[in-house]
Amino acid sequence: MIYLDNAATTRPSDGALTRAKYFLTDCYYNPSALYHGGAEAARLISEARGFLLGQIADPALFSLVFTSCGSEADNQAIFSAARRGNAVTTLGEHSAVFESYKELKNRGVEPRFAPLHADGSVDVDALLALVDEKTTLVSVIHVSNETGAINDIAEIARRVKEKNPRTVFLSDGVQAFGKIPFRMTKDIDLYAVSAHKIGALKGTGALIRRKGYTALTPYIHGGGQENGLRSGTENVFGIACFLYAAQEKFATLSEDAKRLETCKERLWALLDKDLFMRISPASGSPYILTVSSQGRRGETLQRMLWDMGVAVGTGSACNSKKPHSRVLEACGYPASVLDGVLRISFCPSNTVEDAEAAAKAMNEAARAFGGV
């Protein structure tokens, strides 16, 4: 099977699993325990916290809270920051942000949604027009999970703070962390990441916060773990996998990005342009290529491709029960385009040969589907 749905989840790294097994079978102790085994587990968490944070931020200026996933990190950030006034985001957000913003209305906070360009990136001027003196939170996805479009969140955050210095800035970085070069700036207050998008396990994520930002409140109350910001016994095995997978990813981040950009563009070059149109921008993430076979059904093509030994997505796995992508609808595409969407997403183990085989299968499936 050629697996090209890595934006949904990745296959856990064999190396990370092997290294982390010790914290599942031997050092399985509660990291809050005061004896040696507990201290050893706690040291692993500290090591992981330092490494993961240090890859994209200055540990002197930022800290990291482990969570169960990116969605929890997004939720904790949003419901901590947006308690009054209005909160601004984009129509291109992951459901963890978009649905949380819809919930804000029930809590007395006005949600405001900025429009998108056709490639899935936010219309920055339109977003800034929504920011005013009552805006308490702005959230902008770093890399679109639907199209791979990259938002320049450092510049957007700077312009938001220029307009209202008191506004908190959050970004969902789940599709960016470990995939594109990036360093957090002083204007970014909160940043959510997830382990299972980079070869670690489902059930582990993190929220990075600027140390000067003090409004973060616990989402889960209890024993006071994670410096009182996320109670519950830590998932030491999951955190170990996150650490070791991230060490692998960041060691070859630039090389992987260049190689996968070649794979992505090779796949696009081989697709029959009479059968497929491109939605992803050329300047987007090297990990994501979204296309549409107009007039055909993406779900049907997806099943046909699976039978041919190629696994691809049809958009966000978190919205798989909806007829069309909410994000791509906001990009302005008609139903004929929305029906035929396929999302191809790569990981470092994918090769040019995988891309070529996938393109061949996609062309064959679209032709077999029939005329439009």
MARLUM-609161 format. One line per 5 residues: their letters; for each residue x, y, z of N, C-alpha, C. Coordinates in pm, whole numbers. Example, Ala and Ser with C-alpha at 12.3 -4.5 7.8 and 13.67 -1.06 7.14 Angstrom:
BEGIN
as> 1319:-569:780:1230:-450:780:1320:-330:780 ~ 1285:-225:708:1367:-106:714:1290:3:787;
This chain:
BEGIN
miyld> 84:-120:0:0:0:0:88:125:0 ~ 63:215:-92:128:346:-93:41:440:-11 ~ 89:480:105:8:560:197:38:708:176 ~ -64:781:132:-51:923:103:-165:1002:168 ~ -192:969:294:-292:1043:372:-230:1084:505;
naatt> -107:1131:498:-31:1162:619:-76:1288:691 ~ -157:1372:624:-214:1487:694:-321:1442:793 ~ -378:1323:770:-476:1268:864:-406:1205:983 ~ -307:1122:955:-222:1064:1058:-104:998:991 ~ 3:977:1066:122:914:1011:144:778:1076;
rpsdg> 216:693:1004:258:565:1062:364:594:1169 ~ 346:539:1289:446:564:1393:585:516:1351 ~ 685:595:1385:823:563:1352:869:439:1428 ~ 926:343:1355:978:222:1419:1087:258:1520 ~ 1173:352:1480:1281:391:1570:1230:457:1697;
altra> 1130:543:1682:1074:611:1800:1006:510:1892 ~ 932:417:1834:864:315:1915:964:228:1989 ~ 1070:189:1921:1171:103:1985:1237:173:2102 ~ 1274:299:2082:1340:375:2189:1244:402:2306 ~ 1118:427:2273:1022:464:2378:969:344:2455;
kyflt> 987:223:2401:931:103:2464:973:90:2610 ~ 1092:135:2641:1143:129:2779:1046:196:2876 ~ 981:306:2831:890:378:2919:749:319:2920 ~ 732:211:2849:606:137:2851:620:9:2932 ~ 735:-60:2918:750:-191:2980:841:-193:3102;
dcyyn> 931:-98:3113:1025:-98:3225:1005:24:3316 ~ 1024:141:3261:1006:263:3341:862:313:3323 ~ 769:235:3375:626:264:3361:573:344:3481 ~ 660:398:3561:622:459:3689:551:593:3669 ~ 477:630:3772:412:760:3772:518:867:3788;
psaly> 527:963:3696:633:1064:3705:621:1155:3826 ~ 509:1149:3898:495:1228:4020:546:1153:4143 ~ 576:1023:4126:626:944:4238:766:992:4277 ~ 798:987:4406:922:1043:4456:1039:946:4453 ~ 1013:817:4426:1125:722:4420:1194:732:4283;
hggae> 1303:656:4268:1391:671:4152:1317:651:4019 ~ 1232:550:4012:1161:522:3886:1074:639:3844 ~ 1005:700:3939:923:816:3908:1007:932:3862 ~ 1122:951:3927:1211:1060:3890:1266:1040:3749 ~ 1292:915:3712:1342:887:3577:1236:920:3472;
aarli> 1111:884:3500:1003:919:3408:987:1070:3398 ~ 999:1138:3512:988:1285:3513:1101:1349:3432 ~ 1220:1290:3439:1333:1344:3362:1307:1333:3212 ~ 1245:1222:3171:1211:1206:3030:1115:1315:2984 ~ 1016:1344:3067:919:1450:3032:991:1584:3021;
searg> 1082:1611:3112:1156:1737:3108:1243:1745:2983 ~ 1307:1634:2948:1389:1631:2827:1304:1656:2703 ~ 1189:1591:2697:1099:1608:2583:1049:1751:2573 ~ 1013:1807:2687:962:1944:2689:1069:2040:2633 ~ 1191:2022:2679:1298:2110:2635:1329:2096:2487;
fllgq> 1331:1972:2437:1365:1951:2296:1254:2003:2205 ~ 1131:1963:2231:1020:2002:2145:1005:2154:2140 ~ 1019:2217:2255:1007:2362:2260:1122:2429:2186 ~ 1242:2378:2209:1361:2441:2153:1369:2439:2002 ~ 1295:2350:1938:1301:2341:1792:1236:2459:1723;
iadpa> 1139:2523:1789:1069:2633:1722:1061:2760:1807 ~ 1113:2757:1929:1099:2874:2016:1217:2884:2112 ~ 1239:3003:2164:1341:3027:2265:1284:2987:2401 ~ 1341:2884:2466:1288:2839:2596:1291:2949:2702 ~ 1370:3052:2683:1372:3162:2780:1246:3247:2767;
lfslv> 1182:3240:2651:1065:3325:2625:935:3247:2618 ~ 943:3115:2599:823:3033:2582:830:2909:2670 ~ 713:2853:2701:704:2728:2775:609:2634:2702 ~ 604:2508:2747:525:2407:2677:445:2325:2776 ~ 316:2307:2746:225:2225:2826:185:2104:2744;
ftscg> 208:1983:2794:166:1863:2723:14:1845:2736 ~ -48:1805:2626:-192:1780:2622:-216:1643:2559 ~ -343:1609:2539:-374:1480:2477:-374:1488:2325 ~ -378:1609:2269:-386:1624:2123:-383:1773:2087 ~ -375:1801:1958:-381:1938:1913:-515:2003:1941;
seadn> -622:1926:1931:-755:1981:1955:-770:2029:2098 ~ -718:1952:2194:-725:1996:2333:-644:2123:2352 ~ -527:2130:2289:-444:2249:2301:-517:2371:2245 ~ -582:2355:2129:-659:2465:2071:-772:2508:2164 ~ -844:2411:2217:-957:2441:2305:-911:2514:2431;
qaifs> -805:2467:2492:-756:2532:2614:-717:2676:2585 ~ -651:2697:2473:-608:2832:2438:-727:2923:2413 ~ -823:2876:2336:-937:2959:2297:-1024:2996:2416 ~ -1058:2898:2497:-1150:2926:2608:-1081:2994:2725 ~ -948:2997:2724:-875:3077:2822:-872:3223:2781;
aarrg> -851:3248:2651:-826:3385:2605:-953:3462:2571 ~ -1052:3393:2513:-1171:3463:2464:-1283:3455:2568 ~ -1286:3552:2657:-1386:3553:2765:-1478:3674:2759 ~ -1453:3762:2664:-1536:3881:2652:-1513:3940:2512 ~ -1589:4042:2480:-1568:4114:2355:-1590:4025:2234;
navtt> -1496:4029:2139:-1506:3946:2020:-1376:3872:1996 ~ -1384:3766:1917:-1268:3685:1882:-1270:3662:1732 ~ -1155:3678:1669:-1144:3672:1523:-1066:3549:1482 ~ -1114:3481:1378:-1040:3369:1320:-1068:3366:1171 ~ -1033:3255:1105:-1052:3244:961:-1151:3132:930;
lgehs> -1204:3136:810:-1293:3028:764:-1214:2904:724 ~ -1082:2911:735:-998:2798:696:-943:2718:811 ~ -996:2739:930:-941:2671:1049:-980:2524:1056 ~ -896:2448:1123:-931:2310:1161:-1054:2315:1250 ~ -1130:2206:1251:-1253:2202:1330:-1231:2232:1478;
avfes> -1114:2197:1530:-1086:2222:1671:-1095:2370:1704 ~ -1059:2453:1609:-1069:2598:1628:-1205:2649:1582 ~ -1249:2607:1465:-1373:2659:1407:-1493:2629:1497 ~ -1505:2506:1544:-1619:2469:1629:-1610:2536:1766 ~ -1489:2556:1815:-1472:2626:1942:-1516:2771:1930;
ykelk> -1486:2833:1818:-1530:2971:1796:-1683:2979:1788 ~ -1745:2880:1727:-1891:2878:1723:-1948:2867:1865 ~ -1880:2791:1950:-1924:2776:2089:-1908:2906:2167 ~ -1814:2989:2129:-1793:3116:2200:-1919:3201:2203 ~ -1999:3192:2098:-2123:3270:2093:-2214:3235:2210;
nrgve> -2213:3107:2249:-2295:3063:2363:-2238:3112:2496 ~ -2116:3162:2493:-2050:3209:2615:-2038:3361:2619 ~ -2110:3428:2530:-2114:3573:2532:-2003:3643:2459 ~ -1928:3569:2377:-1820:3627:2298:-1860:3623:2151 ~ -1843:3732:2081:-1881:3738:1939:-1771:3677:1852;
prfap> -1798:3566:1779:-1698:3512:1688:-1704:3584:1553 ~ -1589:3613:1497:-1581:3676:1367:-1491:3593:1277 ~ -1534:3572:1152:-1463:3482:1062:-1416:3556:937 ~ -1287:3553:913:-1228:3619:796:-1234:3528:674 ~ -1254:3584:556:-1264:3504:434:-1129:3451:387;
lhadg> -1136:3361:288:-1017:3295:235:-994:3331:89 ~ -869:3315:47:-837:3316:-94:-867:3178:-151 ~ -861:3166:-283:-896:3040:-349:-803:2926:-310 ~ -680:2957:-266:-585:2851:-229:-596:2809:-83 ~ -688:2869:-7:-707:2832:132:-637:2921:232;
svdvd> -556:3015:185:-491:3110:277:-589:3219:316 ~ -563:3284:428:-655:3386:477:-634:3518:402 ~ -742:3591:383:-736:3728:333:-694:3815:452 ~ -568:3850:457:-512:3916:576:-575:4052:599 ~ -594:4130:494:-654:4263:510:-796:4252:565;
allal> -871:4153:517:-1008:4134:566:-1007:4090:712 ~ -910:4007:749:-898:3964:889:-867:4083:978 ~ -772:4165:938:-734:4280:1020:-848:4379:1034 ~ -934:4386:932:-1049:4476:938:-1148:4434:1046 ~ -1143:4305:1085:-1233:4254:1188:-1180:4279:1329;
vdekt> -1053:4313:1340:-989:4336:1470:-1017:4479:1516 ~ -1067:4492:1639:-1091:4625:1694:-1050:4629:1840 ~ -1089:4734:1910:-1047:4751:2049:-1107:4647:2143 ~ -1212:4577:2099:-1275:4474:2182:-1231:4332:2147 ~ -1139:4318:2054:-1092:4185:2013:-997:4129:2118;
tlvsv> -1035:4016:2176:-951:3955:2279:-862:3843:2226 ~ -900:3784:2112:-825:3670:2058:-832:3672:1906 ~ -719:3642:1843:-713:3615:1699:-644:3481:1681 ~ -705:3394:1600:-646:3263:1574:-636:3241:1424 ~ -515:3210:1377:-491:3186:1234:-410:3059:1218;
ihvsn> -464:2964:1142:-395:2837:1119:-263:2862:1047 ~ -160:2789:1084:-29:2811:1022:-23:2749:882 ~ -51:2619:873:-57:2550:744:-195:2486:732 ~ -264:2518:625:-398:2463:605:-394:2312:593 ~ -474:2246:674:-482:2101:665:-560:2056:542;
etgai> -628:2148:476:-708:2115:357:-631:2136:228 ~ -550:2242:220:-483:2275:94:-331:2285:105 ~ -279:2294:227:-136:2312:245:-91:2456:234 ~ -184:2550:214:-148:2692:208:-82:2735:339 ~ 23:2814:328:97:2860:446:62:3005:473;
ndiae> 12:3030:592:-13:3168:636:111:3220:708 ~ 151:3341:676:267:3403:741:223:3454:878 ~ 219:3362:974:161:3397:1104:246:3497:1181 ~ 377:3497:1159:461:3596:1228:423:3737:1185 ~ 405:3757:1055:368:3888:1004:225:3923:1042;
iarrv> 134:3825:1033:-5:3851:1070:-14:3888:1218 ~ 57:3813:1303:56:3843:1446:111:3982:1474 ~ 217:4020:1403:274:4154:1422:172:4262:1387 ~ 100:4243:1278:3:4343:1235:-118:4347:1330 ~ -156:4230:1382:-266:4227:1481:-227:4306:1604;
keknp> -107:4282:1656:-61:4350:1778:-43:4500:1753 ~ -7:4535:1631:6:4676:1595:-128:4747:1606 ~ -234:4673:1571:-368:4731:1575:-427:4727:1716 ~ -404:4617:1787:-452:4605:1925:-351:4523:2005 ~ -261:4589:2077:-155:4519:2150:-207:4421:2256;
rtvfl> -330:4437:2301:-385:4351:2406:-444:4221:2351 ~ -457:4212:2221:-514:4092:2160:-419:3974:2172 ~ -472:3859:2213:-393:3736:2220:-391:3672:2081 ~ -274:3623:2040:-262:3559:1908:-230:3411:1924 ~ -314:3328:1863:-301:3182:1866:-285:3130:1724;
sdgvq> -206:3025:1707:-201:2956:1579:-203:2806:1600 ~ -284:2738:1519:-282:2592:1514:-167:2554:1421 ~ -62:2497:1480:57:2462:1404:71:2314:1377 ~ -39:2241:1384:-34:2095:1373:27:2048:1241 ~ -7:2114:1129:46:2070:999:178:2138:964;
afgki> 229:2221:1055:356:2291:1030:470:2234:1113 ~ 442:2193:1237:546:2151:1330:620:2029:1277 ~ 752:2041:1265:833:1931:1215:831:1916:1065 ~ 768:2011:995:755:1998:850:810:2118:773 ~ 795:2238:828:849:2356:761:934:2435:861;
pfrmt> 1039:2501:815:1123:2581:907:1041:2697:967 ~ 1055:2717:1096:976:2821:1162:1031:2845:1302 ~ 1031:2974:1345:1062:3012:1483:954:3104:1532 ~ 908:3083:1653:806:3167:1711:862:3305:1744 ~ 778:3406:1724:816:3544:1753:743:3593:1877;
kdidl> 783:3710:1925:725:3765:2047:578:3800:2032 ~ 529:3811:1907:389:3848:1884:295:3728:1887 ~ 350:3607:1886:269:3485:1890:261:3438:2034 ~ 141:3435:2088:124:3400:2230:107:3251:2253 ~ 37:3183:2162:1:3043:2182:12:2968:2049;
yavsa> 55:2841:2057:80:2763:1936:55:2616:1969 ~ -36:2551:1895:-75:2413:1922:-7:2316:1827 ~ 40:2202:1880:106:2100:1798:53:1962:1836 ~ 82:1864:1749:32:1729:1770:138:1627:1733 ~ 142:1515:1807:246:1415:1787:220:1324:1668;
hkiga> 94:1287:1644:69:1181:1546:79:1228:1401 ~ 108:1357:1381:131:1407:1246:277:1396:1204 ~ 366:1358:1297:509:1352:1265:571:1217:1303 ~ 492:1110:1301:547:979:1325:546:935:1470 ~ 471:1003:1555:453:959:1694:310:906:1711;
lkgtg> 259:905:1834:133:838:1860:16:934:1874 ~ -101:886:1838:-225:958:1868:-240:966:2020 ~ -296:1074:2068:-317:1087:2212:-213:1173:2281 ~ -127:1241:2204:-27:1330:2262:-18:1457:2180 ~ -17:1570:2247:-3:1700:2181:60:1797:2278;
alirr> 63:1923:2240:122:2024:2328:72:2162:2290 ~ 71:2249:2389:41:2390:2370:163:2470:2413 ~ 217:2548:2322:330:2635:2351:276:2774:2381 ~ 327:2836:2486:278:2970:2521:394:3063:2552 ~ 374:3188:2519:470:3292:2553:467:3312:2704;
kgyta> 583:3319:2767:589:3324:2913:524:3448:2971 ~ 522:3557:2897:456:3676:2948:306:3669:2945 ~ 253:3566:2875:108:3550:2867:61:3469:2987 ~ -19:3532:3074:-55:3470:3202:-201:3426:3211 ~ -279:3446:3103:-423:3419:3113:-460:3273:3087;
ltpyi> -361:3187:3059:-392:3048:3032:-444:2981:3159 ~ -559:2915:3147:-621:2849:3262:-632:2699:3237 ~ -637:2619:3343:-646:2473:3325:-775:2434:3254 ~ -763:2338:3165:-878:2280:3097:-924:2155:3173 ~ -827:2090:3239:-854:1972:3321:-798:1999:3460;
hgggq> -879:1984:3561:-839:2009:3700:-814:1877:3772 ~ -725:1880:3868:-694:1759:3943:-568:1773:4023 ~ -467:1690:3990:-346:1683:4071:-244:1792:4046 ~ -271:1880:3950:-181:1994:3930:-59:1966:3844 ~ -63:1857:3764:49:1831:3675:64:1942:3570;
englr> 177:1941:3501:207:2043:3399:197:2185:3458 ~ 261:2199:3574:263:2329:3643:123:2384:3668 ~ 32:2292:3695:-105:2330:3728:-192:2361:3608 ~ -139:2345:3487:-214:2384:3368:-281:2268:3295 ~ -247:2143:3335:-312:2028:3271:-299:1908:3364;
sgten> -397:1892:3451:-392:1783:3548:-415:1649:3482 ~ -370:1545:3551:-380:1408:3501:-241:1349:3487 ~ -228:1221:3520:-99:1156:3508:-51:1162:3363 ~ 72:1206:3344:124:1227:3209:137:1095:3132 ~ 117:1104:3002:132:991:2911:281:980:2876;
vfgia> 357:916:2964:502:915:2950:545:844:2821 ~ 483:731:2791:517:658:2668:487:743:2546 ~ 372:807:2543:336:892:2430:430:1010:2417 ~ 468:1069:2530:561:1182:2527:699:1137:2480 ~ 741:1018:2522:869:964:2475:867:944:2324;
cflya> 758:888:2272:745:870:2127:749:1004:2055 ~ 683:1104:2113:681:1238:2056:823:1293:2048 ~ 899:1279:2157:1037:1326:2161:1121:1258:2053 ~ 1118:1125:2049:1208:1052:1959:1168:1070:1812 ~ 1037:1078:1786:993:1104:1649:1034:1244:1605;
aqekf> 1022:1341:1697:1060:1478:1665:1211:1489:1642 ~ 1290:1415:1718:1434:1417:1696:1467:1370:1555 ~ 1397:1267:1509:1417:1220:1373:1373:1325:1271 ~ 1257:1383:1293:1201:1477:1197:1286:1603:1184 ~ 1324:1662:1295:1397:1787:1289:1541:1769:1241;
atlse> 1594:1648:1253:1730:1622:1206:1739:1633:1054 ~ 1628:1607:985:1629:1608:837:1518:1697:782 ~ 1474:1796:859:1358:1876:819:1377:1942:682 ~ 1487:2010:662:1509:2082:536:1524:1986:419 ~ 1600:1879:438:1619:1782:331:1488:1715:292;
dakrl> 1409:1679:393:1280:1615:365:1188:1710:289 ~ 1186:1836:329:1099:1933:264:1134:1947:116 ~ 1263:1955:86:1306:1969:-54:1270:1844:-135 ~ 1293:1728:-78:1266:1604:-151:1117:1584:-172 ~ 1037:1613:-70:894:1594:-83:830:1698:-175;
etcke> 890:1816:-182:845:1915:-280:861:1857:-421 ~ 973:1788:-444:995:1724:-573:891:1615:-598 ~ 863:1535:-495:761:1429:-508:625:1488:-540 ~ 590:1594:-468:459:1657:-487:444:1711:-629 ~ 544:1782:-675:536:1842:-808:546:1737:-918;
rlwal> 616:1628:-892:621:1518:-989:483:1455:-1004 ~ 415:1435:-893:280:1378:-898:187:1469:-977 ~ 194:1599:-947:108:1694:-1018:140:1697:-1167 ~ 268:1692:-1202:308:1696:-1342:253:1577:-1420 ~ 239:1463:-1354:193:1342:-1422:42:1328:-1426;
ldkdl> -30:1407:-1348:-176:1399:-1352:-228:1456:-1484 ~ -329:1392:-1537:-393:1437:-1660:-470:1565:-1630 ~ -429:1675:-1692:-492:1804:-1662:-634:1813:-1719 ~ -672:1721:-1806:-811:1714:-1851:-900:1647:-1745 ~ -835:1579:-1650:-909:1508:-1546:-899:1575:-1410;
fmris> -791:1649:-1386:-767:1707:-1253:-732:1855:-1262 ~ -780:1931:-1166:-739:2069:-1147:-671:2081:-1011 ~ -581:2176:-998:-505:2193:-874:-570:2298:-787 ~ -579:2270:-658:-629:2365:-560:-516:2419:-474 ~ -423:2334:-434:-310:2375:-350:-223:2477:-421;
pasgs> -172:2576:-348:-83:2675:-410:56:2617:-433 ~ 125:2670:-533:262:2625:-561:354:2657:-444 ~ 322:2760:-369:406:2803:-257:366:2738:-126 ~ 280:2638:-129:230:2577:-7:324:2475:54 ~ 275:2405:154:353:2301:222:396:2193:123;
pyilt> 521:2147:133:565:2036:47:496:1905:81 ~ 422:1904:189:360:1781:236:218:1759:183 ~ 155:1860:125:13:1849:89:-11:1896:-53 ~ -83:1814:-131:-130:1851:-264:-278:1816:-273 ~ -361:1918:-290:-505:1897:-302:-547:1928:-445;
vssqg> -621:1834:-503:-667:1847:-642:-816:1813:-647 ~ -875:1836:-761:-1015:1796:-781:-1032:1737:-920 ~ -1107:1628:-927:-1150:1572:-1054:-1296:1612:-1071 ~ -1318:1720:-1142:-1450:1782:-1147:-1556:1687:-1204 ~ -1671:1690:-1138:-1783:1609:-1183:-1779:1466:-1136;
rrget> -1670:1429:-1069:-1660:1293:-1015:-1673:1301:-863 ~ -1687:1187:-800:-1700:1184:-654:-1568:1145:-592 ~ -1514:1234:-507:-1387:1206:-442:-1390:1080:-358 ~ -1502:1057:-289:-1512:938:-204:-1506:810:-287 ~ -1567:813:-406:-1563:697:-493:-1422:675:-546;
lqrml> -1358:783:-590:-1219:773:-636:-1128:723:-524 ~ -1153:770:-403:-1073:725:-288:-1084:575:-269 ~ -1205:521:-277:-1222:375:-261:-1159:300:-378 ~ -1172:352:-498:-1110:288:-615:-959:284:-599 ~ -902:394:-552:-758:400:-533:-711:304:-424;
wdmgv> -790:292:-318:-755:196:-213:-745:56:-270 ~ -840:21:-354:-839:-112:-418:-720:-128:-511 ~ -665:-16:-558:-548:-18:-646:-417:-7:-567 ~ -428:-2:-434:-308:2:-350:-255:139:-319 ~ -341:242:-327:-301:379:-296:-401:440:-200;
avgtg> -354:489:-86:-442:552:13:-424:703:8 ~ -533:774:-23:-532:920:-23:-652:968:59 ~ -656:1098:87:-768:1156:161:-862:1231:69 ~ -971:1275:126:-1064:1361:53:-1080:1496:123 ~ -989:1527:212:-997:1649:292:-972:1614:437;
sacns> -1012:1702:527:-991:1679:668:-1064:1554:716 ~ -991:1464:782:-1054:1343:835:-1154:1376:945 ~ -1141:1494:1006:-1233:1535:1112:-1369:1578:1058 ~ -1379:1592:924:-1506:1633:863:-1552:1532:759 ~ -1511:1405:774:-1533:1306:669:-1680:1271:648;
kkphs> -1768:1306:744:-1910:1272:730:-1990:1383:661 ~ -1925:1492:626:-1993:1602:561:-1975:1590:409 ~ -2075:1631:331:-2069:1610:186:-1957:1688:118 ~ -1927:1807:168:-1822:1889:109:-1736:1948:219 ~ -1614:1981:181:-1524:2049:275:-1575:2189:304;
rvlea> -1595:2218:431:-1634:2353:473:-1530:2456:430 ~ -1403:2420:442:-1296:2513:406:-1295:2541:257 ~ -1307:2437:175:-1303:2458:31:-1429:2528:-19 ~ -1540:2509:49:-1659:2588:18:-1629:2736:39 ~ -1559:2767:148:-1525:2906:179:-1425:2963:79;
cgypa> -1352:2875:9:-1260:2921:-95:-1334:2962:-221 ~ -1464:2931:-228:-1546:2975:-340:-1564:2876:-452 ~ -1532:2748:-430:-1544:2651:-538:-1688:2601:-554 ~ -1729:2573:-677:-1864:2520:-699:-1873:2373:-661 ~ -1995:2322:-657:-2018:2183:-615:-1944:2084:-704;
svldg> -1931:2114:-832:-1864:2020:-923:-1719:2000:-884 ~ -1655:2105:-832:-1517:2095:-785:-1512:2029:-647 ~ -1601:2071:-559:-1603:2018:-422:-1628:1867:-421 ~ -1711:1820:-512:-1743:1676:-517:-1619:1591:-541 ~ -1527:1642:-624:-1417:1558:-671:-1286:1578:-602;
vlris> -1286:1634:-482:-1161:1668:-413:-1088:1543:-363 ~ -957:1542:-387:-867:1443:-329:-749:1518:-267 ~ -709:1476:-147:-593:1536:-80:-484:1432:-68 ~ -371:1460:-131:-255:1372:-125:-157:1435:-27 ~ -118:1361:75:-27:1418:175:85:1320:206;
fcpsn> 205:1373:211:327:1293:214:388:1284:353 ~ 482:1189:366:568:1180:484:709:1150:433 ~ 811:1160:518:949:1144:470:980:1009:406 ~ 905:906:436:934:775:376:881:763:234 ~ 797:857:190:746:852:53:856:888:-47;
tveda> 846:830:-166:947:847:-269:885:902:-397 ~ 973:941:-490:925:985:-621:851:871:-689 ~ 899:749:-668:831:632:-728:689:618:-673 ~ 670:647:-544:535:646:-487:448:750:-557 ~ 503:869:-578:428:976:-642:390:937:-785;
eaaak> 483:878:-856:455:837:-994:349:730:-1001 ~ 358:632:-909:258:525:-907:121:580:-869 ~ 119:674:-776:-8:734:-734:-72:813:-847 ~ 9:889:-920:-44:966:-1032:-104:874:-1138 ~ -35:767:-1167:-86:670:-1265:-220:613:-1220;
amnea> -228:575:-1092:-352:518:-1039:-464:620:-1040 ~ -433:744:-1005:-535:849:-1003:-590:875:-1143 ~ -503:878:-1242:-549:895:-1380:-638:780:-1422 ~ -596:658:-1389:-675:540:-1427:-811:541:-1358 ~ -811:576:-1230:-940:578:-1156:-1033:682:-1213;
arafg> -982:800:-1242:-1068:907:-1295:-1122:870:-1433 ~ -1039:807:-1515:-1089:764:-1649:-1194:654:-1635 ~ -1169:561:-1543:-1263:450:-1523:-1396:499:-1467 ~ -1391:613:-1397:-1513:669:-1338:-1614:704:-1446 ~ -1561:745:-1561:-1652:782:-1670:-1644:929:-1702;
gv> -1710:969:-1806:-1709:1108:-1851:-1787:1198:-1759 ~ -1758:1325:-1770:-1826:1425:-1685:-1950:1475:-1757;
